[in-house]
């Protein structure tokens, strides 16, 4: 399921923790976070290992679009950086 993940540490009382538990309670077992809050990679890893309760997470790096990618070299650099940081997928927009 496509979602925009809330900020938080995944604790039961924060926005992300509530969002993850609500998804599970409604039978959602996988979330694809296309707007990932800062610091999501270690939280994703904790969720995916079972240390934090939640559906399996796949998270996208910053959006690649006509405003953020003015030329092919910038695009390559952004893709390589997203991979280096550990994002699972890329989010693209038109323009």
N, C-alpha and C positions, 0 to 999 in steps of 0.2 A: 504494500500500500504506500502511495506517495504521501508524504507529510512534511510539514515544516516543524522541526523540532524546537521545543521551548528551551530557554536557557535553564541551567541548573546542573546539579551534580548527580541527579538520578536518585536522590534521597526521597523517601516517601512523602515528605512535606513540600518539596519544591515542584515547580512547574513541570520540569522534565520527568521527574519521578511519577507524578500524577498522570502525565500523558502516557508513559510507558505502561503503567498498571491498568489504565483505562483501556488501552489497546488490547492487552492480554485478556482482560475481563470480557471483551467483546469478540474474542476469538481470533484476533489479528496476531499472527505469529511472525510476521516480517514487516519491517518498516524501511522505506527508502527515504532518507532525509535529504531533500534537495535544497534546503536552506539550513545549513548546519551552524549552530552557535559556536563561538570560540571554545576551544578546549574539548571538543566532542570526541576526538580520536581515542584518548584513554578511557573515556566513559563508554564509548562503543565497545572497546575491548573488554571492559568489565561486564557489560550486559551480555556480550556474546560468549563470555566464559562462564556466565551464571552467577558472578559475584554481585550483580545488580539485577533485580527482577525486571524483565522486559522482553519484548519480542526481539528477534535477531535484527540487528541494525546494519544497514548499508548507507554510508554517508558520502555526499558529493562535496567536492571542493568548490571554491568560489566560481561564480558563473563566468562562462566564456561567451562574450557577445561583441557586437560591433563597437561598443564603447570601451570595453576592457581589453579588446584584442585589435589594436589598430593595424597590425601587420603580422605576417606568418612567424617571424622570429619571436615576437612577444607571445604568440599563441603556443609555440613550442616550449618556451620558457615556463609559461603558466602550467602547461600539462606536466612537464617534468617536475615542477615544484609541488603540484598536487600529489603526484606519485610519491615523491620524496617524503612528504608529510604523512602519507599513509591513507589518503582518501581512497574510497572504493570505486568511485565513478566520477564522471564529469557532467556538469550541468551546462547546457548550452541554450542560448536564446537567439532569436533572429537579430536583425539589424547589422 
